[in-house]
Amino acid sequence: MNETGLVVKVGIADLKVVQVPDLIRTSGLGSCVGVIVYDSSKKIAGLSHILLPDSALAKQAKLNVYKYADTAIPYLINLLLERGARKYALKAKLAGGAQMFQLSSGSDIMRIGPRNVEAVEKQLAELKIPVVASDVGGNAGRTIEFDPETSQLKIRQVNKKEFYI
Protein backbone atom coordinates (compact mmCIF):
# COMPACT_ATOMS: atom_id res chain seq x y z
CA MET A 1 0.00 0.00 0.00
CA ASN A 2 1.13 3.51 -0.74
CA GLU A 3 2.01 5.07 2.63
CA THR A 4 0.04 8.23 1.86
CA GLY A 5 -3.19 6.40 1.03
CA LEU A 6 -6.23 5.96 3.22
CA VAL A 7 -8.35 2.87 3.70
CA VAL A 8 -11.89 4.02 3.01
CA LYS A 9 -14.43 1.87 4.84
CA VAL A 10 -17.81 1.03 3.33
CA GLY A 11 -20.60 0.05 5.71
CA ILE A 12 -23.51 -2.31 5.19
CA ALA A 13 -25.99 -1.00 2.58
CA ASP A 14 -23.46 1.68 1.63
CA LEU A 15 -21.19 2.53 -1.30
CA LYS A 16 -18.15 4.71 -1.92
CA VAL A 17 -15.64 5.56 -4.67
CA VAL A 18 -11.84 5.91 -4.32
CA GLN A 19 -8.86 6.74 -6.50
CA VAL A 20 -5.18 5.91 -6.07
CA PRO A 21 -3.52 6.03 -3.54
CA ASP A 22 -6.56 5.10 -1.40
CA LEU A 23 -7.81 1.56 -0.80
CA ILE A 24 -11.45 0.60 -0.19
CA ARG A 25 -12.67 -2.03 2.28
CA THR A 26 -15.83 -3.58 3.63
CA SER A 27 -16.39 -6.25 6.25
CA GLY A 28 -19.39 -8.24 7.39
CA LEU A 29 -20.04 -9.83 4.00
CA GLY A 30 -22.15 -12.82 4.98
CA SER A 31 -25.14 -13.12 2.67
CA CYS A 32 -24.36 -9.59 1.46
CA VAL A 33 -22.35 -9.13 -1.74
CA GLY A 34 -19.41 -6.77 -2.11
CA VAL A 35 -19.35 -5.41 -5.66
CA ILE A 36 -16.17 -3.71 -6.87
CA VAL A 37 -16.48 -1.84 -10.15
CA TYR A 38 -13.30 -0.26 -11.47
CA ASP A 39 -11.47 1.33 -14.38
CA SER A 40 -7.90 -0.02 -14.13
CA SER A 41 -6.22 2.58 -16.35
CA LYS A 42 -7.90 5.53 -14.60
CA LYS A 43 -7.16 3.83 -11.25
CA ILE A 44 -10.62 4.51 -9.85
CA ALA A 45 -12.88 2.03 -8.08
CA GLY A 46 -16.20 1.88 -6.32
CA LEU A 47 -17.43 -0.62 -3.76
CA SER A 48 -21.07 -1.35 -3.03
CA HIS A 49 -22.10 -3.48 -0.03
CA ILE A 50 -25.37 -5.01 -1.29
CA LEU A 51 -27.75 -6.16 1.45
CA LEU A 52 -30.76 -7.37 -0.56
CA PRO A 53 -31.47 -8.29 -4.19
CA ASP A 54 -34.47 -6.17 -5.12
CA SER A 55 -35.86 -2.78 -4.06
CA ALA A 56 -39.38 -4.11 -4.71
CA LEU A 57 -38.95 -5.79 -1.30
CA ALA A 58 -38.62 -2.38 0.38
CA LYS A 59 -41.23 -1.57 3.00
CA GLN A 60 -39.95 1.84 4.13
CA ALA A 61 -41.16 5.09 2.58
CA LYS A 62 -37.65 6.52 2.07
CA LEU A 63 -35.70 4.03 -0.03
CA ASN A 64 -31.98 3.53 0.67
CA VAL A 65 -30.74 3.07 -2.92
CA TYR A 66 -27.41 1.70 -1.63
CA LYS A 67 -29.14 -1.32 -0.04
CA TYR A 68 -30.43 -3.17 -3.12
CA ALA A 69 -28.64 -4.68 -6.14
CA ASP A 70 -31.10 -3.19 -8.63
CA THR A 71 -30.63 0.38 -7.36
CA ALA A 72 -27.08 0.47 -5.92
CA ILE A 73 -25.22 -0.85 -8.96
CA PRO A 74 -26.58 1.69 -11.49
CA TYR A 75 -26.00 4.44 -8.90
CA LEU A 76 -22.39 3.28 -8.40
CA ILE A 77 -21.75 3.18 -12.17
CA ASN A 78 -23.03 6.75 -12.59
CA LEU A 79 -20.85 7.93 -9.70
CA LEU A 80 -17.77 6.32 -11.28
CA LEU A 81 -18.53 7.91 -14.65
CA GLU A 82 -18.99 11.34 -13.01
CA ARG A 83 -15.52 10.91 -11.46
CA GLY A 84 -13.79 10.14 -14.74
CA ALA A 85 -14.16 6.38 -15.30
CA ARG A 86 -14.99 5.21 -18.82
CA LYS A 87 -18.00 2.94 -19.30
CA TYR A 88 -16.28 0.68 -21.85
CA ALA A 89 -13.32 0.13 -19.48
CA LEU A 90 -15.34 -0.86 -16.40
CA LYS A 91 -14.88 -4.33 -14.93
CA ALA A 92 -16.28 -5.96 -11.80
CA LYS A 93 -15.16 -8.30 -9.05
CA LEU A 94 -17.55 -9.88 -6.54
CA ALA A 95 -17.28 -11.46 -3.10
CA GLY A 96 -19.79 -12.65 -0.52
CA GLY A 97 -23.24 -14.10 -1.03
CA ALA A 98 -22.74 -16.86 1.53
CA GLN A 99 -25.57 -19.05 2.76
CA MET A 100 -25.14 -18.22 6.44
CA PHE A 101 -27.87 -20.51 7.80
CA GLN A 102 -28.71 -24.11 7.02
CA LEU A 103 -32.20 -24.36 5.61
CA SER A 104 -34.50 -27.28 6.21
CA SER A 105 -37.22 -25.91 3.93
CA GLY A 106 -36.87 -25.42 0.22
CA SER A 107 -38.05 -21.81 0.62
CA ASP A 108 -36.43 -19.40 -1.83
CA ILE A 109 -37.05 -16.47 0.51
CA MET A 110 -34.23 -17.51 2.87
CA ARG A 111 -31.68 -18.06 0.09
CA ILE A 112 -30.58 -14.45 0.50
CA GLY A 113 -26.89 -14.97 -0.35
CA PRO A 114 -27.47 -16.84 -3.62
CA ARG A 115 -30.31 -14.45 -4.56
CA ASN A 116 -28.02 -11.47 -3.93
CA VAL A 117 -25.33 -12.95 -6.19
CA GLU A 118 -27.88 -13.65 -8.94
CA ALA A 119 -29.30 -10.09 -8.71
CA VAL A 120 -25.82 -8.50 -8.83
CA GLU A 121 -24.77 -10.61 -11.82
CA LYS A 122 -28.02 -9.73 -13.62
CA GLN A 123 -27.52 -5.99 -13.06
CA LEU A 124 -23.92 -6.09 -14.25
CA ALA A 125 -24.90 -8.11 -17.34
CA GLU A 126 -27.65 -5.63 -18.19
CA LEU A 127 -25.11 -2.79 -17.87
CA LYS A 128 -22.58 -4.80 -19.97
CA ILE A 129 -19.94 -4.79 -17.25
CA PRO A 130 -17.95 -8.05 -17.21
CA VAL A 131 -17.33 -9.88 -13.95
CA VAL A 132 -13.64 -10.78 -14.23
CA ALA A 133 -13.28 -12.57 -10.87
CA SER A 134 -15.45 -13.64 -7.96
CA ASP A 135 -15.41 -15.49 -4.68
CA VAL A 136 -19.05 -16.11 -3.80
CA GLY A 137 -21.16 -18.65 -1.93
CA GLY A 138 -20.04 -21.00 0.79
CA ASN A 139 -21.06 -20.46 4.40
CA ALA A 140 -18.43 -18.09 5.82
CA GLY A 141 -18.32 -14.32 6.09
CA ARG A 142 -15.69 -12.24 4.31
CA THR A 143 -13.78 -8.99 4.59
CA ILE A 144 -12.55 -7.51 1.32
CA GLU A 145 -10.13 -4.75 0.38
CA PHE A 146 -9.51 -3.41 -3.14
CA ASP A 147 -6.44 -1.55 -4.38
CA PRO A 148 -7.16 0.54 -7.50
CA GLU A 149 -3.40 0.77 -8.17
CA THR A 150 -3.08 -3.00 -8.78
CA SER A 151 -6.77 -3.94 -9.38
CA GLN A 152 -6.28 -6.68 -6.77
CA LEU A 153 -9.09 -7.67 -4.41
CA LYS A 154 -7.84 -9.10 -1.10
CA ILE A 155 -10.29 -11.51 0.55
CA ARG A 156 -10.18 -12.68 4.17
CA GLN A 157 -12.37 -15.38 5.69
CA VAL A 158 -12.36 -16.56 9.28
CA ASN A 159 -9.84 -19.40 9.83
CA LYS A 160 -8.61 -19.25 6.22
CA LYS A 161 -5.59 -17.70 4.52
CA GLU A 162 -6.19 -14.39 2.83
CA PHE A 163 -5.93 -14.46 -0.94
CA TYR A 164 -6.26 -12.19 -3.95
CA ILE A 165 -8.44 -12.21 -7.03
Rosetta blueprint (number, residue, H / E / L):
1 M L
2 N L
3 E L
4 T L
5 G L
6 L L
7 V E
8 V E
9 K E
10 V L
11 G L
12 I L
13 A L
14 D L
15 L E
16 K E
17 V E
18 V E
19 Q E
20 V L
21 P L
22 D L
23 L E
24 I E
25 R E
26 T E
27 S E
28 G E
29 L E
30 G L
31 S L
32 C L
33 V E
34 G E
35 V E
36 I E
37 V E
38 Y E
39 D E
40 S L
41 S L
42 K L
43 K L
44 I E
45 A E
46 G E
47 L E
48 S E
49 H E
50 I E
51 L L
52 L E
53 P L
54 D L
55 S H
56 A H
57 L H
58 A L
59 K L
60 Q L
61 A L
62 K L
63 L L
64 N L
65 V L
66 Y L
67 K L
68 Y E
69 A H
70 D H
71 T H
72 A H
73 I H
74 P H
75 Y H
76 L H
77 I H
78 N H
79 L H
80 L H
81 L H
82 E H
83 R L
84 G L
85 A L
86 R L
87 K H
88 Y H
89 A H
90 L L
91 K E
92 A E
93 K E
94 L E
95 A E
96 G E
97 G L
98 A L
99 Q L
100 M L
101 F L
102 Q L
103 L L
104 S L
105 S L
106 G L
107 S L
108 D H
109 I H
110 M H
111 R L
112 I H
113 G H
114 P H
115 R H
116 N H
117 V H
118 E H
119 A H
120 V H
121 E H
122 K H
123 Q H
124 L H
125 A H
126 E H
127 L L
128 K L
129 I L
130 P L
131 V E
132 V E
133 A E
134 S E
135 D E
136 V E
137 G L
138 G L
139 N L
140 A L
141 G L
142 R E
143 T E
144 I E
145 E E
146 F E
147 D E
148 P L
149 E L
150 T L
151 S L
152 Q E
153 L E
154 K E
155 I E
156 R E
157 Q E
158 V L
159 N L
160 K L
161 K L
162 E L
163 F E
164 Y E
165 I L
